[in-house]
Amino acid sequence: MRFSNLFFILFLAFLCLTLAQGAYEDCCLRYVAAVKKSTRRTVVRYKKQEVDGGCNIPAIVFITKRGKSFCADPKEQWVKKLMSILNKQAGKPSKGPRKNSKA
C-alpha cells in the first residue's frame, strides 16, 4: 500500500514538472531590420514589451490588420515615427468634423 502511494505522488510530481516546462511567454527575441511601406500602412496598433520575466529585450510589437505581428527596436527612428502616426490616428474622431448643435 505504501509503495503505491509513493509511486502515485512521484508520478504527480513528474507530471507537474513536465507541464510547467511547457509554459512559455510570448516575447520578442529579436527585431526586424526594416519593414516595407506597404506593411507599415497595414499596422493598426502596437504594444510595448518591457524587460521582465522571460522577455529579455525591450521591443515595440506592431499588429497588422490581419492580426500578424512583428517586433521592432524602440530606439529606431522609423519605429518612433510609426508609433506617433498610430497615436494620432487613435486620437482622431472616426467621422468628419462635429457640428455644434444648439438646443
Biopython code that builds the backbone (N, CA, C, O; Angstrom):
import numpy as np
from Bio.PDB.StructureBuilder import StructureBuilder

atoms = [
    (1, "MET", "N", (0.822, -1.199, 0.000)),
    (1, "MET", "CA", (0.000, 0.000, 0.000)),
    (1, "MET", "C", (0.863, 1.259, 0.000)),
    (1, "MET", "O", (0.570, 2.208, -0.728)),
    (2, "ARG", "N", (1.917, 1.278, 0.803)),
    (2, "ARG", "CA", (2.780, 2.445, 0.890)),
    (2, "ARG", "C", (3.522, 2.676, -0.432)),
    (2, "ARG", "O", (3.711, 3.815, -0.857)),
    (3, "PHE", "N", (3.931, 1.599, -1.063)),
    (3, "PHE", "CA", (4.653, 1.715, -2.332)),
    (3, "PHE", "C", (3.766, 2.342, -3.405)),
    (3, "PHE", "O", (4.246, 3.175, -4.174)),
    (4, "SER", "N", (2.515, 1.978, -3.479)),
    (4, "SER", "CA", (1.612, 2.530, -4.494)),
    (4, "SER", "C", (1.353, 4.020, -4.228)),
    (4, "SER", "O", (1.243, 4.805, -5.170)),
    (5, "ASN", "N", (1.257, 4.407, -2.965)),
    (5, "ASN", "CA", (1.073, 5.828, -2.632)),
    (5, "ASN", "C", (2.307, 6.641, -3.019)),
    (5, "ASN", "O", (2.190, 7.729, -3.585)),
    (6, "LEU", "N", (3.475, 6.112, -2.714)),
    (6, "LEU", "CA", (4.719, 6.781, -3.064)),
    (6, "LEU", "C", (4.856, 6.901, -4.581)),
    (6, "LEU", "O", (5.251, 7.947, -5.095)),
    (7, "PHE", "N", (4.529, 5.835, -5.283)),
    (7, "PHE", "CA", (4.594, 5.847, -6.747)),
    (7, "PHE", "C", (3.640, 6.894, -7.319)),
    (7, "PHE", "O", (3.996, 7.615, -8.251)),
    (8, "PHE", "N", (2.442, 6.979, -6.769)),
    (8, "PHE", "CA", (1.445, 7.945, -7.249)),
    (8, "PHE", "C", (1.910, 9.380, -7.010)),
    (8, "PHE", "O", (1.734, 10.235, -7.878)),
    (9, "ILE", "N", (2.496, 9.651, -5.856)),
    (9, "ILE", "CA", (2.995, 11.001, -5.536)),
    (9, "ILE", "C", (4.143, 11.369, -6.473)),
    (9, "ILE", "O", (4.187, 12.490, -6.980)),
    (10, "LEU", "N", (5.060, 10.456, -6.707)),
    (10, "LEU", "CA", (6.162, 10.712, -7.630)),
    (10, "LEU", "C", (5.655, 10.953, -9.051)),
    (10, "LEU", "O", (6.164, 11.822, -9.759)),
    (11, "PHE", "N", (4.671, 10.196, -9.455)),
    (11, "PHE", "CA", (4.081, 10.366, -10.785)),
    (11, "PHE", "C", (3.472, 11.758, -10.933)),
    (11, "PHE", "O", (3.665, 12.412, -11.958)),
    (12, "LEU", "N", (2.753, 12.206, -9.937)),
    (12, "LEU", "CA", (2.155, 13.545, -9.975)),
    (12, "LEU", "C", (3.226, 14.633, -9.997)),
    (12, "LEU", "O", (3.069, 15.642, -10.684)),
    (13, "ALA", "N", (4.301, 14.436, -9.259)),
    (13, "ALA", "CA", (5.382, 15.419, -9.238)),
    (13, "ALA", "C", (6.022, 15.547, -10.616)),
    (13, "ALA", "O", (6.267, 16.658, -11.085)),
    (14, "PHE", "N", (6.293, 14.419, -11.264)),
    (14, "PHE", "CA", (6.884, 14.458, -12.611)),
    (14, "PHE", "C", (5.918, 15.064, -13.619)),
    (14, "PHE", "O", (6.335, 15.781, -14.528)),
    (15, "LEU", "N", (4.641, 14.783, -13.463)),
    (15, "LEU", "CA", (3.636, 15.350, -14.352)),
    (15, "LEU", "C", (3.584, 16.872, -14.217)),
    (15, "LEU", "O", (3.499, 17.578, -15.222)),
    (16, "CYS", "N", (3.633, 17.375, -13.006)),
    (16, "CYS", "CA", (3.620, 18.830, -12.782)),
    (16, "CYS", "C", (4.860, 19.484, -13.369)),
    (16, "CYS", "O", (4.763, 20.553, -13.972)),
    (17, "LEU", "N", (6.018, 18.867, -13.205)),
    (17, "LEU", "CA", (7.251, 19.413, -13.767)),
    (17, "LEU", "C", (7.197, 19.451, -15.285)),
    (17, "LEU", "O", (7.654, 20.414, -15.902)),
    (18, "THR", "N", (6.651, 18.428, -15.880)),
    (18, "THR", "CA", (6.546, 18.373, -17.334)),
    (18, "THR", "C", (5.620, 19.458, -17.855)),
    (18, "THR", "O", (5.928, 20.106, -18.855)),
    (19, "LEU", "N", (4.507, 19.661, -17.201)),
    (19, "LEU", "CA", (3.571, 20.702, -17.625)),
    (19, "LEU", "C", (4.149, 22.093, -17.417)),
    (19, "LEU", "O", (3.902, 22.988, -18.226)),
    (20, "ALA", "N", (4.903, 22.289, -16.361)),
    (20, "ALA", "CA", (5.497, 23.596, -16.087)),
    (20, "ALA", "C", (6.546, 23.955, -17.133)),
    (20, "ALA", "O", (6.701, 25.131, -17.463)),
    (21, "GLN", "N", (7.254, 22.990, -17.651)),
    (21, "GLN", "CA", (8.265, 23.259, -18.665)),
    (21, "GLN", "C", (7.633, 23.654, -19.986)),
    (21, "GLN", "O", (8.272, 24.333, -20.789)),
    (22, "GLY", "N", (6.408, 23.253, -20.231)),
    (22, "GLY", "CA", (5.732, 23.579, -21.482)),
    (22, "GLY", "C", (5.208, 25.005, -21.526)),
    (22, "GLY", "O", (4.882, 25.504, -22.604)),
    (23, "ALA", "N", (5.120, 25.670, -20.387)),
    (23, "ALA", "CA", (4.620, 27.043, -20.350)),
    (23, "ALA", "C", (5.727, 28.005, -20.758)),
    (23, "ALA", "O", (6.872, 27.866, -20.329)),
    (24, "TYR", "N", (5.379, 28.976, -21.585)),
    (24, "TYR", "CA", (6.356, 29.975, -22.003)),
    (24, "TYR", "C", (5.631, 31.288, -22.258)),
    (24, "TYR", "O", (4.416, 31.319, -22.454)),
    (25, "GLU", "N", (6.395, 32.361, -22.253)),
    (25, "GLU", "CA", (5.830, 33.677, -22.518)),
    (25, "GLU", "C", (5.931, 33.990, -23.998)),
    (25, "GLU", "O", (6.814, 33.487, -24.692)),
    (26, "ASP", "N", (5.035, 34.811, -24.469)),
    (26, "ASP", "CA", (5.057, 35.245, -25.858)),
    (26, "ASP", "C", (5.882, 36.522, -25.926)),
    (26, "ASP", "O", (5.358, 37.620, -25.734)),
    (27, "CYS", "N", (7.175, 36.374, -26.200)),
    (27, "CYS", "CA", (8.099, 37.504, -26.178)),
    (27, "CYS", "C", (8.818, 37.661, -27.508)),
    (27, "CYS", "O", (8.992, 36.707, -28.267)),
    (28, "CYS", "N", (9.223, 38.885, -27.761)),
    (28, "CYS", "CA", (10.097, 39.148, -28.904)),
    (28, "CYS", "C", (11.512, 38.745, -28.516)),
    (28, "CYS", "O", (12.005, 39.117, -27.451)),
    (29, "LEU", "N", (12.147, 37.995, -29.374)),
    (29, "LEU", "CA", (13.521, 37.582, -29.119)),
    (29, "LEU", "C", (14.503, 38.336, -29.992)),
    (29, "LEU", "O", (15.701, 38.362, -29.712)),
    (30, "ARG", "N", (13.991, 38.955, -31.059)),
    (30, "ARG", "CA", (14.843, 39.756, -31.943)),
    (30, "ARG", "C", (13.957, 40.771, -32.673)),
    (30, "ARG", "O", (12.731, 40.666, -32.673)),
    (31, "TYR", "N", (14.613, 41.751, -33.290)),
    (31, "TYR", "CA", (13.920, 42.814, -34.008)),
    (31, "TYR", "C", (13.959, 42.549, -35.509)),
    (31, "TYR", "O", (14.843, 41.854, -36.010)),
    (32, "VAL", "N", (12.979, 43.121, -36.218)),
    (32, "VAL", "CA", (13.076, 43.154, -37.675)),
    (32, "VAL", "C", (13.993, 44.320, -38.035)),
    (32, "VAL", "O", (14.008, 45.345, -37.354)),
    (33, "ALA", "N", (14.743, 44.153, -39.096)),
    (33, "ALA", "CA", (15.669, 45.211, -39.510)),
    (33, "ALA", "C", (14.918, 46.370, -40.150)),
    (33, "ALA", "O", (15.183, 47.533, -39.846)),
    (34, "ALA", "N", (13.990, 46.053, -41.028)),
    (34, "ALA", "CA", (13.207, 47.078, -41.724)),
    (34, "ALA", "C", (11.887, 46.445, -42.177)),
    (34, "ALA", "O", (11.751, 45.225, -42.264)),
    (35, "VAL", "N", (10.930, 47.321, -42.459)),
    (35, "VAL", "CA", (9.623, 46.867, -42.908)),
    (35, "VAL", "C", (9.223, 47.690, -44.123)),
    (35, "VAL", "O", (9.468, 48.895, -44.172)),
    (36, "LYS", "N", (8.608, 47.037, -45.101)),
    (36, "LYS", "CA", (8.155, 47.740, -46.304)),
    (36, "LYS", "C", (7.097, 48.778, -45.944)),
    (36, "LYS", "O", (6.389, 48.645, -44.945)),
    (37, "LYS", "N", (7.003, 49.815, -46.776)),
    (37, "LYS", "CA", (5.990, 50.854, -46.543)),
    (37, "LYS", "C", (4.583, 50.272, -46.616)),
    (37, "LYS", "O", (3.697, 50.684, -45.867)),
    (38, "SER", "N", (4.381, 49.326, -47.508)),
    (38, "SER", "CA", (3.055, 48.713, -47.630)),
    (38, "SER", "C", (2.669, 47.982, -46.344)),
    (38, "SER", "O", (1.501, 47.983, -45.956)),
    (39, "THR", "N", (3.632, 47.367, -45.694)),
    (39, "THR", "CA", (3.357, 46.682, -44.428)),
    (39, "THR", "C", (3.094, 47.698, -43.324)),
    (39, "THR", "O", (2.231, 47.481, -42.473)),
    (40, "ARG", "N", (3.830, 48.800, -43.332)),
    (40, "ARG", "CA", (3.618, 49.844, -42.319)),
    (40, "ARG", "C", (2.212, 50.412, -42.402)),
    (40, "ARG", "O", (1.626, 50.777, -41.383)),
    (41, "ARG", "N", (1.671, 50.488, -43.604)),
    (41, "ARG", "CA", (0.314, 51.032, -43.778)),
    (41, "ARG", "C", (-0.756, 50.113, -43.202)),
    (41, "ARG", "O", (-1.861, 50.564, -42.900)),
    (42, "THR", "N", (-0.439, 48.823, -43.047)),
    (42, "THR", "CA", (-1.433, 47.879, -42.529)),
    (42, "THR", "C", (-1.417, 47.774, -41.006)),
    (42, "THR", "O", (-2.260, 47.092, -40.423)),
    (43, "VAL", "N", (-0.465, 48.442, -40.360)),
    (43, "VAL", "CA", (-0.383, 48.373, -38.897)),
    (43, "VAL", "C", (-1.541, 49.160, -38.294)),
    (43, "VAL", "O", (-1.799, 50.300, -38.679)),
    (44, "VAL", "N", (-2.235, 48.536, -37.341)),
    (44, "VAL", "CA", (-3.384, 49.182, -36.713)),
    (44, "VAL", "C", (-3.147, 49.550, -35.247)),
    (44, "VAL", "O", (-3.801, 50.448, -34.718)),
    (45, "ARG", "N", (-2.221, 48.862, -34.597)),
    (45, "ARG", "CA", (-1.934, 49.178, -33.201)),
    (45, "ARG", "C", (-0.571, 48.624, -32.822)),
    (45, "ARG", "O", (0.069, 47.911, -33.595)),
    (46, "TYR", "N", (-0.148, 48.965, -31.630)),
    (46, "TYR", "CA", (1.121, 48.457, -31.119)),
    (46, "TYR", "C", (1.033, 48.280, -29.620)),
    (46, "TYR", "O", (0.144, 48.822, -28.965)),
    (47, "LYS", "N", (1.966, 47.514, -29.088)),
    (47, "LYS", "CA", (2.091, 47.363, -27.638)),
    (47, "LYS", "C", (3.569, 47.339, -27.295)),
    (47, "LYS", "O", (4.405, 46.981, -28.125)),
    (48, "LYS", "N", (3.881, 47.722, -26.069)),
    (48, "LYS", "CA", (5.270, 47.774, -25.630)),
    (48, "LYS", "C", (5.608, 46.508, -24.859)),
    (48, "LYS", "O", (4.822, 46.032, -24.040)),
    (49, "GLN", "N", (6.789, 45.974, -25.134)),
    (49, "GLN", "CA", (7.302, 44.838, -24.376)),
    (49, "GLN", "C", (8.398, 45.354, -23.456)),
    (49, "GLN", "O", (9.403, 45.898, -23.915)),
    (50, "GLU", "N", (8.201, 45.181, -22.179)),
    (50, "GLU", "CA", (9.191, 45.592, -21.186)),
    (50, "GLU", "C", (10.121, 44.420, -20.888)),
    (50, "GLU", "O", (9.791, 43.266, -21.162)),
    (51, "VAL", "N", (11.266, 44.726, -20.332)),
    (51, "VAL", "CA", (12.219, 43.685, -19.954)),
    (51, "VAL", "C", (11.814, 43.151, -18.590)),
    (51, "VAL", "O", (12.038, 43.805, -17.571)),
    (52, "ASP", "N", (11.217, 41.963, -18.568)),
    (52, "ASP", "CA", (10.858, 41.300, -17.319)),
    (52, "ASP", "C", (10.564, 39.833, -17.603)),
    (52, "ASP", "O", (10.190, 39.472, -18.719)),
    (53, "GLY", "N", (10.729, 39.018, -16.622)),
    (53, "GLY", "CA", (10.470, 37.593, -16.788)),
    (53, "GLY", "C", (11.322, 36.991, -17.888)),
    (53, "GLY", "O", (12.546, 37.125, -17.886)),
    (54, "GLY", "N", (10.663, 36.326, -18.828)),
    (54, "GLY", "CA", (11.381, 35.699, -19.931)),
    (54, "GLY", "C", (11.664, 36.634, -21.081)),
    (54, "GLY", "O", (12.380, 36.266, -22.012)),
    (55, "CYS", "N", (11.121, 37.829, -21.040)),
    (55, "CYS", "CA", (11.330, 38.801, -22.116)),
    (55, "CYS", "C", (12.590, 39.599, -21.818)),
    (55, "CYS", "O", (12.602, 40.430, -20.910)),
    (56, "ASN", "N", (13.651, 39.348, -22.581)),
    (56, "ASN", "CA", (14.933, 39.946, -22.226)),
    (56, "ASN", "C", (15.349, 41.126, -23.088)),
    (56, "ASN", "O", (16.464, 41.625, -22.935)),
    (57, "ILE", "N", (14.485, 41.592, -23.992)),
    (57, "ILE", "CA", (14.784, 42.797, -24.762)),
    (57, "ILE", "C", (13.570, 43.717, -24.765)),
    (57, "ILE", "O", (12.438, 43.236, -24.821)),
    (58, "PRO", "N", (13.783, 45.040, -24.706)),
    (58, "PRO", "CA", (12.650, 45.953, -24.868)),
    (58, "PRO", "C", (12.270, 45.979, -26.341)),
    (58, "PRO", "O", (13.143, 45.976, -27.210)),
    (59, "ALA", "N", (10.988, 46.005, -26.622)),
    (59, "ALA", "CA", (10.546, 45.984, -28.016)),
    (59, "ALA", "C", (9.191, 46.648, -28.151)),
    (59, "ALA", "O", (8.441, 46.793, -27.186)),
    (60, "ILE", "N", (8.900, 47.047, -29.385)),
    (60, "ILE", "CA", (7.569, 47.505, -29.754)),
    (60, "ILE", "C", (7.003, 46.426, -30.672)),
    (60, "ILE", "O", (7.611, 46.071, -31.682)),
    (61, "VAL", "N", (5.833, 45.911, -30.305)),
    (61, "VAL", "CA", (5.187, 44.864, -31.093)),
    (61, "VAL", "C", (4.067, 45.513, -31.891)),
    (61, "VAL", "O", (3.070, 45.960, -31.324)),
    (62, "PHE", "N", (4.234, 45.565, -33.209)),
    (62, "PHE", "CA", (3.216, 46.134, -34.085)),
    (62, "PHE", "C", (2.282, 45.028, -34.546)),
    (62, "PHE", "O", (2.725, 43.924, -34.862)),
    (63, "ILE", "N", (0.976, 45.329, -34.584)),
    (63, "ILE", "CA", (-0.027, 44.362, -35.021)),
    (63, "ILE", "C", (-0.704, 44.905, -36.271)),
    (63, "ILE", "O", (-1.137, 46.057, -36.301)),
    (64, "THR", "N", (-0.793, 44.068, -37.305)),
    (64, "THR", "CA", (-1.394, 44.476, -38.573)),
    (64, "THR", "C", (-2.893, 44.191, -38.585)),
    (64, "THR", "O", (-3.431, 43.587, -37.657)),
    (65, "LYS", "N", (-3.557, 44.635, -39.649)),
    (65, "LYS", "CA", (-4.992, 44.428, -39.796)),
    (65, "LYS", "C", (-5.364, 42.955, -39.776)),
    (65, "LYS", "O", (-6.433, 42.584, -39.291)),
    (66, "ARG", "N", (-4.485, 42.124, -40.300)),
    (66, "ARG", "CA", (-4.754, 40.679, -40.358)),
    (66, "ARG", "C", (-4.327, 39.933, -39.102)),
    (66, "ARG", "O", (-4.413, 38.706, -39.053)),
    (67, "GLY", "N", (-3.870, 40.655, -38.094)),
    (67, "GLY", "CA", (-3.506, 40.023, -36.836)),
    (67, "GLY", "C", (-2.067, 39.539, -36.761)),
    (67, "GLY", "O", (-1.667, 38.951, -35.757)),
    (68, "LYS", "N", (-1.294, 39.774, -37.790)),
    (68, "LYS", "CA", (0.123, 39.408, -37.765)),
    (68, "LYS", "C", (0.870, 40.421, -36.916)),
    (68, "LYS", "O", (0.452, 41.573, -36.805)),
    (69, "SER", "N", (1.969, 39.996, -36.321)),
    (69, "SER", "CA", (2.742, 40.922, -35.501)),
    (69, "SER", "C", (4.223, 40.812, -35.832)),
    (69, "SER", "O", (4.700, 39.779, -36.300)),
    (70, "PHE", "N", (4.935, 41.903, -35.579)),
    (70, "PHE", "CA", (6.379, 41.913, -35.737)),
    (70, "PHE", "C", (6.977, 42.838, -34.687)),
    (70, "PHE", "O", (6.335, 43.782, -34.226)),
    (71, "CYS", "N", (8.210, 42.547, -34.325)),
    (71, "CYS", "CA", (8.889, 43.268, -33.247)),
    (71, "CYS", "C", (9.909, 44.237, -33.808)),
    (71, "CYS", "O", (10.616, 43.932, -34.768)),
    (72, "ALA", "N", (9.977, 45.407, -33.196)),
    (72, "ALA", "CA", (10.903, 46.436, -33.668)),
    (72, "ALA", "C", (11.630, 47.059, -32.479)),
    (72, "ALA", "O", (11.146, 47.050, -31.348)),
    (73, "ASP", "N", (12.800, 47.596, -32.777)),
    (73, "ASP", "CA", (13.625, 48.254, -31.770)),
    (73, "ASP", "C", (13.029, 49.619, -31.440)),
    (73, "ASP", "O", (12.887, 50.447, -32.339)),
    (74, "PRO", "N", (12.674, 49.882, -30.182)),
    (74, "PRO", "CA", (12.066, 51.163, -29.829)),
    (74, "PRO", "C", (13.007, 52.359, -30.015)),
    (74, "PRO", "O", (12.551, 53.502, -29.972)),
    (75, "LYS", "N", (14.285, 52.128, -30.216)),
    (75, "LYS", "CA", (15.242, 53.222, -30.408)),
    (75, "LYS", "C", (15.319, 53.671, -31.865)),
    (75, "LYS", "O", (15.854, 54.743, -32.146)),
    (76, "GLU", "N", (14.798, 52.875, -32.792)),
    (76, "GLU", "CA", (14.862, 53.205, -34.220)),
    (76, "GLU", "C", (13.936, 54.374, -34.544)),
    (76, "GLU", "O", (12.852, 54.498, -33.974)),
    (77, "GLN", "N", (14.373, 55.223, -35.460)),
    (77, "GLN", "CA", (13.596, 56.403, -35.822)),
    (77, "GLN", "C", (12.280, 56.038, -36.513)),
    (77, "GLN", "O", (11.248, 56.646, -36.227)),
    (78, "TRP", "N", (12.302, 55.053, -37.418)),
    (78, "TRP", "CA", (11.071, 54.683, -38.125)),
    (78, "TRP", "C", (10.034, 54.101, -37.172)),
    (78, "TRP", "O", (8.833, 54.228, -37.410)),
    (79, "VAL", "N", (10.486, 53.466, -36.100)),
    (79, "VAL", "CA", (9.572, 52.904, -35.102)),
    (79, "VAL", "C", (8.880, 54.032, -34.349)),
    (79, "VAL", "O", (7.666, 53.995, -34.151)),
    (80, "LYS", "N", (9.648, 55.034, -33.929)),
    (80, "LYS", "CA", (9.078, 56.181, -33.226)),
    (80, "LYS", "C", (8.074, 56.921, -34.101)),
    (80, "LYS", "O", (7.030, 57.365, -33.624)),
    (81, "LYS", "N", (8.400, 57.049, -35.390)),
    (81, "LYS", "CA", (7.512, 57.755, -36.311)),
    (81, "LYS", "C", (6.198, 56.987, -36.492)),
    (81, "LYS", "O", (5.118, 57.578, -36.476)),
    (82, "LEU", "N", (6.301, 55.674, -36.663)),
    (82, "LEU", "CA", (5.094, 54.862, -36.832)),
    (82, "LEU", "C", (4.242, 54.878, -35.563)),
    (82, "LEU", "O", (3.014, 54.918, -35.647)),
    (83, "MET", "N", (4.869, 54.848, -34.409)),
    (83, "MET", "CA", (4.118, 54.947, -33.156)),
    (83, "MET", "C", (3.395, 56.284, -33.057)),
    (83, "MET", "O", (2.253, 56.345, -32.602)),
    (84, "SER", "N", (4.059, 57.350, -33.481)),
    (84, "SER", "CA", (3.451, 58.680, -33.454)),
    (84, "SER", "C", (2.236, 58.743, -34.383)),
    (84, "SER", "O", (1.200, 59.302, -34.024)),
    (85, "ILE", "N", (2.371, 58.169, -35.567)),
    (85, "ILE", "CA", (1.252, 58.139, -36.519)),
    (85, "ILE", "C", (0.073, 57.382, -35.933)),
    (85, "ILE", "O", (-1.068, 57.832, -36.038)),
    (86, "LEU", "N", (0.338, 56.237, -35.315)),
    (86, "LEU", "CA", (-0.738, 55.441, -34.715)),
    (86, "LEU", "C", (-1.395, 56.175, -33.541)),
    (86, "LEU", "O", (-2.609, 56.092, -33.350)),
    (87, "ASN", "N", (-0.592, 56.886, -32.765)),
    (87, "ASN", "CA", (-1.155, 57.664, -31.652)),
    (87, "ASN", "C", (-2.074, 58.771, -32.163)),
    (87, "ASN", "O", (-3.132, 59.015, -31.584)),
    (88, "LYS", "N", (-1.675, 59.440, -33.241)),
    (88, "LYS", "CA", (-2.512, 60.486, -33.826)),
    (88, "LYS", "C", (-3.805, 59.906, -34.375)),
    (88, "LYS", "O", (-4.871, 60.497, -34.206)),
    (89, "GLN", "N", (-3.719, 58.755, -35.030)),
    (89, "GLN", "CA", (-4.921, 58.122, -35.580)),
    (89, "GLN", "C", (-5.877, 57.718, -34.473)),
    (89, "GLN", "O", (-7.093, 57.813, -34.640)),
    (90, "ALA", "N", (-5.352, 57.275, -33.362)),
    (90, "ALA", "CA", (-6.195, 56.865, -32.241)),
    (90, "ALA", "C", (-6.908, 58.062, -31.618)),
    (90, "ALA", "O", (-7.999, 57.914, -31.069)),
    (91, "GLY", "N", (-6.306, 59.236, -31.699)),
    (91, "GLY", "CA", (-6.893, 60.440, -31.110)),
    (91, "GLY", "C", (-7.893, 61.135, -32.001)),
    (91, "GLY", "O", (-8.647, 61.991, -31.538)),
    (92, "LYS", "N", (-7.914, 60.775, -33.297)),
    (92, "LYS", "CA", (-8.831, 61.426, -34.242)),
    (92, "LYS", "C", (-10.242, 60.892, -34.075)),
    (92, "LYS", "O", (-10.418, 59.719, -33.746)),
    (93, "PRO", "N", (-11.259, 61.729, -34.296)),
    (93, "PRO", "CA", (-12.627, 61.216, -34.334)),
    (93, "PRO", "C", (-12.800, 60.335, -35.559)),
    (93, "PRO", "O", (-12.179, 60.571, -36.595)),
    (94, "SER", "N", (-13.639, 59.327, -35.440)),
    (94, "SER", "CA", (-13.799, 58.363, -36.529)),
    (94, "SER", "C", (-14.543, 58.946, -37.724)),
    (94, "SER", "O", (-14.373, 58.461, -38.843)),
    (95, "LYS", "N", (-15.366, 59.978, -37.517)),
    (95, "LYS", "CA", (-16.116, 60.589, -38.619)),
    (95, "LYS", "C", (-15.621, 62.010, -38.839)),
    (95, "LYS", "O", (-14.673, 62.450, -38.188)),
    (96, "GLY", "N", (-16.250, 62.714, -39.740)),
    (96, "GLY", "CA", (-15.863, 64.078, -40.078)),
    (96, "GLY", "C", (-15.993, 65.024, -38.903)),
    (96, "GLY", "O", (-16.269, 64.590, -37.785)),
    (97, "PRO", "N", (-15.795, 66.331, -39.145)),
    (97, "PRO", "CA", (-15.866, 67.311, -38.057)),
    (97, "PRO", "C", (-17.249, 67.351, -37.428)),
    (97, "PRO", "O", (-18.262, 67.161, -38.101)),
    (98, "ARG", "N", (-17.272, 67.601, -36.142)),
    (98, "ARG", "CA", (-18.551, 67.653, -35.416)),
    (98, "ARG", "C", (-19.219, 68.995, -35.644)),
    (98, "ARG", "O", (-18.565, 70.033, -35.739)),
    (99, "LYS", "N", (-20.520, 68.946, -35.728)),
    (99, "LYS", "CA", (-21.302, 70.177, -35.858)),
    (99, "LYS", "C", (-21.785, 70.578, -34.478)),
    (99, "LYS", "O", (-22.185, 69.739, -33.672)),
    (100, "ASN", "N", (-21.740, 71.863, -34.224)),
    (100, "ASN", "CA", (-22.246, 72.363, -32.946)),
    (100, "ASN", "C", (-23.777, 72.408, -33.014)),
    (100, "ASN", "O", (-24.357, 73.124, -33.830)),
    (101, "SER", "N", (-24.402, 71.641, -32.154)),
    (101, "SER", "CA", (-25.864, 71.647, -32.145)),
    (101, "SER", "C", (-26.339, 72.488, -30.967)),
    (101, "SER", "O", (-25.838, 72.360, -29.850)),
    (102, "LYS", "N", (-27.310, 73.344, -31.238)),
    (102, "LYS", "CA", (-27.857, 74.193, -30.192)),
    (102, "LYS", "C", (-29.219, 73.676, -29.821)),
    (102, "LYS", "O", (-30.045, 73.389, -30.688)),
    (103, "ALA", "N", (-29.454, 73.555, -28.538)),
    (103, "ALA", "CA", (-30.721, 73.038, -28.076)),
    (103, "ALA", "C", (-31.696, 74.110, -27.740)),
    (103, "ALA", "O", (-32.820, 73.817, -27.333)),
]
sb = StructureBuilder()
sb.init_structure("model")
sb.init_model(0)
sb.init_chain("A")
sb.init_seg("    ")
for serial, (resi, resn, name, xyz) in enumerate(atoms, 1):
    if name == "N":
        sb.init_residue(resn, " ", resi, " ")
    sb.init_atom(name, np.array(xyz, "f"), 0.0, 1.0, " ", f" {name:<3s}", serial, name[0])
structure = sb.get_structure()
